[in-house]
Amino acid sequence: MPSENNDTNKGLSRRQWMLGTGALATTAALTHLGGLLRPAQATGGTTEKWPWPYEKLDPTVTAELAYKEWYRVFCGCAVISSVFTQLREKVGEPYTSFPIDAFVFLEGGIASWGTICGSNAGANIVSNLIIGPRIAGADAGHQIGTDVMQWYCESALPVFKPKEPKIHAVIPQTISESPLCHVSVGKWMAVADKPVGSPERKDRCARVTASVAYHLVELLNAWKDGKYEEQGDWTPISDHGINAQPNCMECHSGGVPQAPMAKS
């Protein structure tokens, strides 16, 4: 979801500035993680130990935390923080050492590029750390992330209303039909007739983030109870023979690459 940094940075183009801040964020995250991983390497232990333990959380409490955290660290980091700060209290390590704030770069559709909505990226990070990656046979972790993204695309968002909203204006609901930040936010701006820097747009994104966090915890709780069932019908390979979302043609009428099809 769009960046809130309005510095002009004289002498730099917007593209140069975005690339610079993205590189700094990535470097900081890797440096922090590197410090955490060195002891394991020195003792010969694995640095890739997951899944991590999970205790059920209250979806409403989680959503309220995510809403408030959006105003501190924006969408993706807020989703991660809303879950992991609670698990720090309930579980302890490895959540205590996890560098939550390092993932602030997810905002603005990943370093302000308007690609995947940070709340979707944050939900996938959380579900995969808790359940495990698809490559390890933990299909539920991958599928929960997929379900969250399909739900995001098809739902009229935001659905969550905070107890103490930052603003009290009416926030319209819109269906993005896309997991992408610039499509989701752009469609909402068109309906609401509000610019990207408006308080209404900011609060809309905070409420969408809270909505995603709420639904993510619903799915994780169902998984913890052994009751999780795949909700979506996502097909990973599109009609174009590549991984893609299903509505490419909405924006790119003639620019979708056609990949060679697998031989039967």
N, C-alpha and C positions, 0 to 999 in steps of 0.2 A: 504494500500500500504506500502511497506517495510519501516522499521524504518531507520532513518539516524544517530542514536546514535551509535558510534563505540567504546565507552568506553569498556575496557577489564574487569574491576572490578575483580582484582585478588582475588582468593579464593572463588568465586561464580561461579556456573555453569550457562550456558545461561538460562536454565529453571528457576533457582532461581532468576536470575536477572530480567527476564521478569515478573515473578509473583510479585516481589517486586515493580517494577515500575508501574505495572497495579494497584496494591493495593493502592499505593500512589496517583495515578491519581484519582481513584474512591473515596478515602477518601477526597481528596481535593474538588472534585465536590460536594459530599454530604454535607461537612461542609459549603461550600458556599451557596448551596441551602437551607440548614437548617437555616442559618441566614436570608435568604430572606423569609422563610415561617413562622418563629416564630410569627411575628406581626399578621398575619392572624389567627393563631391558638389562640392567646391571646384574640382576639376580637370575636371569634366564627365564623369567616368567613371561606369560603372554600379555600383550598390551591390548588384546581384543576380547576381553572377557565380558560377554553378555549372552543372553538376556539378563536384565536386572530385576530384582524382586519388586513386586507391586502389591500395594494394599489399596482396597477400594476407596474412592474419594466421592465426595458430594458434588454432583455436577453444578449445582447452583453456587456453592462456595467457590468452585473452580472458575466459573464464568465471571463472578464478581472480581476475583483476583485478576483474571485476564483483562477485564475492562480497565481496571485501575493501572495495571502494568503497561497497557498500551500507551498511556500518556507518559511513561518513563522510557520504555525500550521498544515500543511499536509492536507490530503484529506477530511476527514469527517468534521473537524472543518472549513476548508476553504469553503465548500459548505454552511454550516450554517452561517458563517461570511459574505459571499458574499450577502446573502439575508437579514439577520437580521441587519447588519450595515446600509443598505439603509433604512430599515423600522424604525430604530431608528430615522432617520432624517424625514421620511415621517409621521410616526405615533406616535413615542415616546414610552410611556409605553404600554404593558409590556416588549417591546423589550429592552428598555434602561437598565433594571435591569437583563436581561437574561445573565448568565455567559458564553458567547460564548467560551472563551478559555478553559473552563473546559472540553470541548469535544475533546481536542487534543488526548485523549486516543483512538479515533477511528482510528488513523493511523496504518498502518501495518496490516490491517485486524483485528482490535480491539486489542490494546495493543501488537502489533507485532505477533499475532497468525495466521495471514494469512487467517482468516475466511472471513466474509462478507466484501467486499470492503468498506472502510470508506465513500467514496462518496455516495454509495447507502444508508448506514446507515444515513448519514447526510441529504440526500434528504427525507428519511422517517420521521425523526425528524421534519424537516421544514413543510412538508405537513400535518402531523398530528396536529401540534400546530396551524397551520393556519385554517385547515378545521375541525379538530376534529377526535376522534378515532372511529373505527368501532363499538365499544360497545355502543357508544352514537347515533348510527344511521347515522353517517357522512361517508357514504360509499366512497365518493369522496376522502377524505383524505387518506384512506387506499388504494384505487384504484390507485391514482396518484403515491404513493410509489411503488405499484406493477408494474405500467406501466413503471416507471423509471428503475426498475430492469430488466424487460424483454427487454426494449430497450437497456440497457447496455449489456445484454447477446448477443443480436442479431446484434448489430451495429459494423461496422468497426471503432474502436476507436484508437486514438482520432480524432474527427471531427473539433474541434475548434483550430484555429491558432491565437495565441496572436499577437497583434500589435508589441510588443517589446519582443520577446522571449529571454530567458536566453541564449540559444544556438541556432545556426543556422544550425545544422546538420539535415539531413533528418530523420524524426521520422516515422517509418513504422506504418501502421494501421493493427490491428488484431481483429479478432472476438473471444471473450472469450468463448461463449456458457456457461457461468457460471457467477454468481454474486460474486464469491469468489476471494479474493485478490491473493492468491497463484496461482490459475489457470490463472487468467487474466494476471498477471505480468509474470508468468512463460512462457505462450505461446508467449507473446511479446518478452521476452528475447531470446527465441529460434529462432524467426524469425530475430530479430535485431542483434543477436550474441553479446549482450552486458551484462555485469554482473550487479548485483543488485545495486552496488554502483556507477555505471557510471553516468556521467552527462546526457547522453541520456535517461537512464531509469528514472531518477528523472524528467526530463522535460516531458517525456511521461506521467508520472503519474499526473503531474501538468496540462497537457493539457486534460487528461481524466477527471480530477476533474472539470475543466472549462467547458468541454462538458456536463457533468452531470448537473452542475448548470444552464447552458443555457437551456437545455431541461426541467428541473424542472420549471423554470420561464415561459417557453412557456405554460406548462400545467396549472400552477397556474393562469396565465393571462386568459387563456381560461375559467377556472372555474369562475374567477371573472366576466367575461362577460356573464356567463350563457351558454357558448358554449362548455364546456368540455364534451367529450364523451370517454367512456372507449376505450382504444387503444389495450390492450393486450387480450390474450385468456388464461390467466393463470388458471390452475386447481390446487387448493390448496392441494388436496390429490393425491399423486402419485400412480403408479401401485403397489407400495409396501405397500399401506394402511396407510402411514404416510405422514406428511408434508415433502416435499423434492423437490429439483430442479430436472428437468427432465433428467439430464445427469449423474446421479450417477455412472452408469456403465462405464463411460469413464475412471474413476480413480479406482473405487472400484468394480472390476469385480465379486468378490464373497463375499464382506463384507457388503452388504446392508441388514439391518435387515428386516425381513418380519413380519409385524404386523398383528394381527387377523383382518379379514375383517368384516365390519358391516353386520349384518344379514338383508336381505330384508324382 
